[in-house]
Amino acid sequence: MTRSALDGEDPDRLYTVTGGRSSADDIDLDLVTLIVSESKPSAGMQSEHVRILEIAARPTSVVELSSYLALPVSVTKILLADLLATGKVSARHPSSAQAAGRTSDSEFLKKVLVGLRNL
């Protein structure tokens, strides 16, 4: 058996990183939610927040951020909640972008049928 990266993690460090919080109940992020930086890091920011802003310069999923930071997903979500609250990042579920521009299946099929009839 191999040890995971978290086996050697100091619980005190995780407590400090999250400010003692154990969950981010007020936000709904799943593993594939895409995070995008909306601003540059500023002086005095927590190092993990800075790293998230750097990584998320291009859309990056929550699980990828967790991996890059070598932190549990639950801790990453707490850090993201901080950044979301201050508007430094935005979150978007990949399917929400597709759903916003898509018509219902029956409407789409009607449009296809009309198009075929016009041929």
Backbone hydrogen bonds in HBPLUS format (Angstrom, degrees):
<---DONOR---> <-ACCEPTOR-->    atom                        ^
c    i                          cat <-CA-CA->   ^        H-A-AA   ^      H-
h    n   atom  resd res      DA  || num        DHA   H-A  angle D-A-AA Bond
n    s   type  num  typ     dist DA aas  dist angle  dist       angle   num
A0007-ASP N   A0004-SER O   3.13 MM   3  5.45 150.1  2.22 106.9 115.3     1
A0009-GLU N   A0006-LEU O   3.03 MM   3  4.80 157.1  2.08 100.5 107.8     2
A0013-ARG N   A0010-ASP O   3.00 MM   3  5.37 129.0  2.27 107.6 120.2     3
A0014-LEU N   A0010-ASP O   3.34 MM   4  6.81 157.8  2.39 152.5 157.6     4
A0015-TYR N   A0011-PRO O   2.98 MM   4  6.20 153.3  2.06 146.2 153.8     5
A0016-THR N   A0012-ASP O   2.95 MM   4  6.16 150.3  2.04 141.7 149.7     6
A0017-VAL N   A0013-ARG O   2.80 MM   4  6.05 161.4  1.83 157.0 162.2     7
A0018-THR N   A0014-LEU O   3.14 MM   4  6.24 155.5  2.20 144.1 149.1     8
A0020-GLY N   A0015-TYR O   2.79 MM   5  4.81 145.4  1.91 154.1 155.8     9
A0019-GLY N   A0016-THR O   3.16 MM   3  5.03 153.1  2.23  98.7 106.9    10
A0021-ARG N   A0018-THR O   3.33 MM   3  5.43 167.4  2.34 105.5 108.6    11
A0027-ILE N   A0024-ALA O   3.48 MM   3  6.12 171.7  2.49 116.3 118.5    12
A0033-THR N   A0030-ASP O   3.30 MM   3  5.54 165.2  2.33 109.9 114.3    13
A0063-VAL N   A0031-LEU O   3.14 MM  32  5.03 161.6  2.18 144.7 138.9    14
A0062-VAL N   A0033-THR O   3.08 MM  29  5.88 129.9  2.34 149.5 163.5    15
A0034-LEU N   A0092-ARG O   2.72 MM  58  5.14 158.4  1.77 148.2 145.5    16
A0092-ARG N   A0034-LEU O   2.85 MM  58  5.14 150.2  1.94 145.3 154.3    17
A0035-ILE N   A0060-THR O   2.76 MM  25  5.29 163.5  1.78 138.5 143.5    18
A0060-THR N   A0035-ILE O   3.05 MM  25  5.29 158.3  2.10 140.6 147.1    19
A0036-VAL N   A0090-SER O   2.98 MM  54  5.38 156.9  2.03 152.1 158.1    20
A0090-SER N   A0036-VAL O   2.88 MM  54  5.38 152.4  1.95 148.7 157.8    21
A0037-SER N   A0056-ALA O   2.76 MM  19  5.18 164.7  1.78 138.4 135.9    22
A0038-GLU N   A0088-LYS O   2.69 MM  50  5.01 166.8  1.71 142.5 137.7    23
A0045-MET N   A0042-SER O   3.31 MM   3  5.98 151.7  2.39 140.6 138.9    24
A0049-HIS N   A0046-GLN O   2.99 MM   3  5.31 122.5  2.33 106.5 121.1    25
A0050-VAL N   A0046-GLN O   3.05 MM   4  6.40 157.2  2.10 155.4 162.5    26
A0051-ARG N   A0047-SER O   2.97 MM   4  6.20 159.4  2.02 147.2 152.5    27
A0052-ILE N   A0048-GLU O   3.02 MM   4  6.23 155.3  2.08 143.4 149.6    28
A0053-LEU N   A0049-HIS O   3.02 MM   4  6.30 163.7  2.05 152.1 155.7    29
A0054-GLU N   A0050-VAL O   2.98 MM   4  6.27 150.5  2.07 148.8 157.3    30
A0055-ILE N   A0051-ARG O   2.89 MM   4  6.12 166.2  1.91 155.0 158.4    31
A0056-ALA N   A0052-ILE O   2.82 MM   4  5.86 164.5  1.85 155.7 160.4    32
A0057-ALA N   A0054-GLU O   3.41 MM   3  5.57 152.1  2.49 109.1 108.4    33
A0065-LEU N   A0061-SER O   2.98 MM   4  6.32 161.5  2.02 154.2 159.1    34
A0066-SER N   A0062-VAL O   2.95 MM   4  6.19 159.2  1.99 149.7 155.6    35
A0067-SER N   A0063-VAL O   3.05 MM   4  6.25 151.8  2.13 140.3 147.3    36
A0068-TYR N   A0064-GLU O   2.85 MM   4  6.16 166.0  1.87 158.6 161.6    37
A0069-LEU N   A0065-LEU O   2.88 MM   4  6.02 155.2  1.94 152.1 158.8    38
A0070-ALA N   A0066-SER O   2.96 MM   4  5.89 119.0  2.35 132.8 147.9    39
A0071-LEU N   A0066-SER O   3.13 MM   5  5.35 160.1  2.17 150.4 154.9    40
A0070-ALA N   A0067-SER O   3.10 MM   3  4.94 140.3  2.26  95.4 107.2    41
A0075-VAL N   A0072-PRO O   3.11 MM   3  5.36 122.7  2.45 102.7 116.1    42
A0076-THR N   A0072-PRO O   3.02 MM   4  6.34 161.1  2.05 154.1 160.0    43
A0077-LYS N   A0073-VAL O   2.86 MM   4  6.10 155.0  1.92 154.2 160.3    44
A0078-ILE N   A0074-SER O   3.25 MM   4  6.48 148.1  2.36 136.7 144.3    45
A0079-LEU N   A0075-VAL O   3.07 MM   4  6.42 158.5  2.12 151.6 157.0    46
A0080-LEU N   A0076-THR O   2.87 MM   4  6.13 154.1  1.94 148.7 156.6    47
A0081-ALA N   A0077-LYS O   2.87 MM   4  6.07 145.5  1.99 142.4 151.6    48
A0082-ASP N   A0078-ILE O   3.24 MM   4  6.60 149.5  2.34 143.7 150.2    49
A0083-LEU N   A0079-LEU O   3.22 MM   4  6.60 158.3  2.27 145.9 151.0    50
A0084-LEU N   A0080-LEU O   2.76 MM   4  5.96 154.7  1.82 153.9 161.5    51
A0085-ALA N   A0081-ALA O   2.98 MM   4  6.05 155.8  2.04 144.0 150.1    52
A0086-THR N   A0082-ASP O   3.29 MM   4  6.57 139.6  2.47 139.3 148.9    53
A0088-LYS N   A0083-LEU O   2.95 MM   5  5.16 139.7  2.12 158.2 157.3    54
A0087-GLY N   A0084-LEU O   3.13 MM   3  4.99 153.7  2.21  98.5 106.6    55
A0096-SER N   A0093-HIS O   2.92 MM   3  5.44 142.9  2.06 117.2 128.0    56
A0099-ALA N   A0095-SER O   2.92 MM   4  6.05 160.7  1.96 150.3 155.9    57
A0100-ALA N   A0096-SER O   3.06 MM   4  6.06 147.1  2.17 139.2 146.6    58
A0102-ARG N   A0099-ALA O   3.36 MM   3  5.07 157.1  2.42  96.0 102.7    59
A0108-PHE N   A0104-SER O   2.97 MM   4  6.23 159.6  2.01 156.0 162.3    60
A0109-LEU N   A0105-ASP O   2.94 MM   4  6.17 159.8  1.98 150.3 155.3    61
A0110-LYS N   A0106-SER O   3.00 MM   4  6.21 150.9  2.08 144.2 151.8    62
A0111-LYS N   A0107-GLU O   3.04 MM   4  6.32 155.1  2.10 147.8 154.0    63
A0112-VAL N   A0108-PHE O   2.98 MM   4  6.31 152.5  2.06 148.5 156.4    64
A0113-LEU N   A0109-LEU O   2.92 MM   4  6.14 159.5  1.96 147.6 152.9    65
A0114-VAL N   A0110-LYS O   2.93 MM   4  6.19 161.7  1.96 151.5 155.9    66
A0115-GLY N   A0111-LYS O   2.95 MM   4  6.11 157.4  2.00 143.0 149.8    67
A0116-LEU N   A0112-VAL O   2.84 MM   4  6.14 152.5  1.92 150.6 158.3    68
A0117-ARG N   A0113-LEU O   2.93 MM   4  6.18 155.5  1.99 149.5 156.3    69
A0118-ASN N   A0114-VAL O   3.00 MM   4  6.22 145.2  2.13 145.0 154.2    70
A0119-LEU N   A0116-LEU O   3.15 MM   3  5.29 150.6  2.24 100.6 109.5    71
